[in-house]
Amino acid sequence: MIVLTLEESTVEYVSGFPEYVSFSTSKPATVYYTLDGTDPDEDSLIAVGEIYLPTSGASFTLKAIA
């Protein structure tokens, strides 16, 4: 089992909303993610370092898997 932890930045571009997020895992693993609400898979974006969150649009849905 791999535990995937989401860490929010302390920097906010809108009050209460982090500028970026990053992931850590309990074991070495590749983290795949999407921002459109679809389930991530091996063809999705790979999380490396900070993921800057979209500033346009009314909302987004971040999903990740390791």
C-alpha positions as a Markdown table, in Angstrom:
| # | Residue | x | y | z |
|---|---|---|---|---|
| 1 | Met | 0.0 | 0.0 | 0.0 |
| 2 | Ile | 1.2 | 3.5 | -0.9 |
| 3 | Val | 0.0 | 6.5 | 1.1 |
| 4 | Leu | -0.4 | 9.6 | -1.0 |
| 5 | Thr | -0.3 | 12.9 | 0.9 |
| 6 | Leu | -1.3 | 16.3 | -0.5 |
| 7 | Glu | 0.5 | 19.3 | 0.8 |
| 8 | Glu | -0.9 | 22.8 | 0.2 |
| 9 | Ser | 1.3 | 25.9 | -0.2 |
| 10 | Thr | 1.1 | 28.6 | 2.4 |
| 11 | Val | 1.0 | 31.1 | -0.4 |
| 12 | Glu | -2.5 | 32.0 | -1.5 |
| 13 | Tyr | -3.5 | 33.8 | -4.6 |
| 14 | Val | -7.1 | 34.0 | -3.4 |
| 15 | Ser | -7.9 | 34.0 | 0.3 |
| 16 | Gly | -8.2 | 30.4 | 1.5 |
| 17 | Phe | -7.0 | 28.9 | -1.8 |
| 18 | Pro | -3.4 | 27.7 | -2.2 |
| 19 | Glu | -1.3 | 28.8 | -5.1 |
| 20 | Tyr | 0.1 | 25.3 | -5.6 |
| 21 | Val | 0.1 | 21.8 | -4.1 |
| 22 | Ser | 2.6 | 19.0 | -4.0 |
| 23 | Phe | 2.4 | 15.3 | -3.2 |
| 24 | Ser | 4.5 | 13.0 | -1.1 |
| 25 | Thr | 4.3 | 9.2 | -1.0 |
| 26 | Ser | 5.1 | 6.7 | 1.7 |
| 27 | Lys | 7.1 | 4.7 | -0.8 |
| 28 | Pro | 8.8 | 5.7 | -4.1 |
| 29 | Ala | 6.1 | 6.0 | -6.7 |
| 30 | Thr | 5.0 | 8.0 | -9.7 |
| 31 | Val | 2.0 | 10.3 | -9.0 |
| 32 | Tyr | -0.4 | 10.9 | -11.9 |
| 33 | Tyr | -3.0 | 13.6 | -11.7 |
| 34 | Thr | -5.8 | 15.4 | -13.5 |
| 35 | Leu | -7.4 | 18.8 | -13.0 |
| 36 | Asp | -10.6 | 18.2 | -15.0 |
| 37 | Gly | -12.2 | 15.6 | -12.7 |
| 38 | Thr | -11.4 | 12.6 | -14.8 |
| 39 | Asp | -9.7 | 9.6 | -13.1 |
| 40 | Pro | -6.0 | 9.7 | -13.6 |
| 41 | Asp | -4.1 | 6.9 | -15.3 |
| 42 | Glu | -0.7 | 6.2 | -16.8 |
| 43 | Asp | -1.5 | 8.6 | -19.6 |
| 44 | Ser | -2.2 | 11.5 | -17.3 |
| 45 | Leu | 0.1 | 14.3 | -16.2 |
| 46 | Ile | 2.9 | 13.3 | -13.8 |
| 47 | Ala | 3.3 | 15.3 | -10.6 |
| 48 | Val | 6.9 | 16.6 | -10.3 |
| 49 | Gly | 7.5 | 19.3 | -7.7 |
| 50 | Glu | 4.8 | 21.8 | -7.3 |
| 51 | Ile | 1.5 | 21.8 | -9.2 |
| 52 | Tyr | 0.3 | 25.3 | -9.8 |
| 53 | Leu | -3.5 | 25.4 | -9.6 |
| 54 | Pro | -5.5 | 27.1 | -12.4 |
| 55 | Thr | -6.5 | 30.7 | -11.8 |
| 56 | Ser | -9.1 | 30.8 | -14.6 |
| 57 | Gly | -12.5 | 29.3 | -14.6 |
| 58 | Ala | -15.0 | 29.0 | -11.8 |
| 59 | Ser | -13.8 | 25.6 | -10.4 |
| 60 | Phe | -11.6 | 22.6 | -11.0 |
| 61 | Thr | -11.3 | 19.1 | -9.6 |
| 62 | Leu | -7.9 | 17.7 | -8.8 |
| 63 | Lys | -7.6 | 13.9 | -8.7 |
| 64 | Ala | -4.4 | 11.9 | -8.1 |
| 65 | Ile | -3.2 | 8.3 | -7.9 |
| 66 | Ala | 0.2 | 6.8 | -7.1 |
